Amino acid sequence: MRAVVERVTKASVRTGGEPAASMGAGLLVLLGVGKNDAEADAVYLVEKILNLRLFPGAGGDMDASCLEGGDFGVMVVSEFTLYGDCRKGRRPSFSNAADPLRAEELYDYFISLVRNRIGRVCAGRFRTMMEVESINSGPVTILLDSKKEF
């Protein structure tokens, strides 16, 4: 599983021109599911993301996690393009992305794990064209991979 995690002051998602989700300050998580991913990958990433010290705390600008301070939310948006391989040719290959049925199962599982830990959770709509808008705070953007490939 791969994630792009952004510390944001606000974020929103629209599908078909209609609002789907919005939140104030917190983390925007763009989540990609790989073909070899399992529930353990979701557990690892949720723990890592929710405990990352990306927010201001007593010790400085990046000294608190979203669990430790403030009224932070988490928005999760599916993004299979995180598995795009552009090393050959001009068209990305998505052969390492999970098939849509399995990806949706793990995406929903990931969201349920986040909901069990933090109150304010919202999400995009799986397998739809979305418009994601965010204001990155910092900017702070972190790349994570459950297989620790980067």
C-alpha positions as a printed Julia matrix, in Angstrom:
150×3 Matrix{Float64}:
   0.0    0.0     0.0
   1.2    3.46   -0.79
   0.16   6.8     0.61
   0.83  10.43   -0.03
   0.11  12.23    3.24
  -0.37  15.99    3.3
  -0.83  18.21    6.34
  -3.68  20.5     5.29
  -5.63  23.44    6.64
  -8.63  22.18    4.66
  -9.52  19.66    1.97
 -12.54  18.72   -0.1
 -13.61  16.21   -2.74
 -16.19  16.62   -5.48
 -17.59  13.89   -7.73
 -19.7   14.67  -10.74
 -19.54  18.34   -9.79
 -21.22  17.63   -6.45
 -19.56  17.86   -3.0
 -18.66  14.42   -1.64
 -16.6   15.25    1.47
 -14.84  18.12    3.17
 -12.87  18.82    6.32
 -10.82  21.46    8.06
  -7.32  21.0     9.41
  -5.77  17.54    9.43
  -4.32  14.99    7.04
  -5.24  14.32    3.44
  -4.26  10.74    2.58
  -4.09   9.69   -1.06
  -4.13   5.9    -0.85
  -3.05   3.38   -3.46
  -3.55  -0.36   -3.07
  -1.07  -2.76   -4.65
  -1.81  -6.2    -6.07
   0.12  -7.94   -3.27
  -1.36  -5.92   -0.4
  -3.25  -7.41    2.54
  -4.93  -6.24    5.74
  -1.54  -6.07    7.48
  -0.45  -3.37    5.03
  -3.48  -1.27    5.98
  -2.8   -1.75    9.7
   0.85  -0.72    9.26
   0.01   2.42    7.27
  -2.8    3.54    9.56
  -0.56   3.28   12.61
   2.29   5.05   10.83
   0.1    7.87    9.48
  -1.86   8.57   12.65
   1.3    8.66   14.76
   3.47  10.77   12.44
   4.56  13.94   14.2
   3.45  16.46   11.6
   1.63  19.05   13.72
   2.79  21.81   16.07
   3.29  20.64   19.64
   5.02  21.73   22.81
   8.44  20.92   21.41
   8.11  22.64   18.04
   6.41  22.8    14.66
   6.43  19.05   13.96
   6.15  17.6    17.45
   2.59  16.21   17.66
   0.57  13.63   15.76
  -3.03  14.13   14.73
  -3.96  11.92   17.7
  -2.12  14.08   20.23
  -3.39  17.56   19.72
  -6.03  19.72   18.17
  -9.24  18.74   16.49
  -7.71  17.23   13.38
  -9.49  15.2    10.74
  -8.37  12.66    8.18
  -9.6   12.52    4.6
  -8.84   9.36    2.62
  -8.99   9.39   -1.18
  -8.3    6.32   -3.31
  -5.62   6.82   -5.93
  -4.52   3.77   -7.89
  -2.17   5.98   -9.91
   0.29   5.8    -7.01
   1.18   2.45   -8.57
   1.85   3.98  -11.99
   5.17   2.78  -13.4
   6.6    5.33  -15.83
  10.04   3.82  -16.34
   9.27   2.65  -19.89
   7.51   4.5   -22.65
   5.14   7.41  -22.22
   2.04   5.71  -20.87
   2.12   4.65  -17.21
   1.66   0.96  -16.49
  -0.68   0.14  -13.61
   0.04  -3.59  -13.55
   1.14  -3.42   -9.89
  -2.15  -1.86   -8.73
  -4.67  -4.19   -7.09
  -7.74  -5.26   -9.03
 -10.66  -2.92   -8.24
 -12.66  -5.37   -6.1
  -9.74  -6.18   -3.81
  -8.59  -2.57   -3.78
 -12.01  -1.39   -2.63
 -12.07  -4.0     0.17
  -8.7   -2.81    1.48
  -9.59   0.87    0.98
 -12.75   0.39    3.08
 -10.79  -1.57    5.67
  -8.2    1.21    5.88
 -10.95   3.79    6.45
 -12.57   1.63    9.15
  -9.23   1.4    10.98
  -8.83   5.17   10.87
 -12.43   5.66   12.11
 -11.67   3.41   15.09
  -8.84   5.76   16.13
  -9.98   9.29   15.28
 -13.37  10.98   15.27
 -13.29  13.14   12.18
 -12.88  10.95    9.12
 -14.19  11.5     5.61
 -13.43   9.9     2.27
 -13.7   10.22   -1.44
 -15.79   7.83   -3.5
 -14.0    4.74   -4.69
 -13.74   4.18   -8.46
 -15.08   7.58   -9.44
 -13.49  10.58  -11.12
 -12.86  13.06   -8.31
 -11.76  16.64   -7.97
  -9.62  16.93   -4.85
  -8.89  20.37   -3.47
  -6.56  21.04   -0.57
  -4.48  23.7     1.07
  -1.18  22.14    2.08
   0.09  23.55    5.36
   3.84  23.99    5.52
   4.02  22.53    2.91
   4.26  19.11    4.55
   4.0   16.11    2.23
   5.17  12.59    3.16
   5.42   9.49    0.95
   4.84   6.1     2.59
   4.94   2.53    1.34
   3.88  -0.43    3.48
   6.53  -2.59    1.81
   9.11   0.11    2.69
  10.23   0.4    -0.94
  10.95   4.08   -0.4
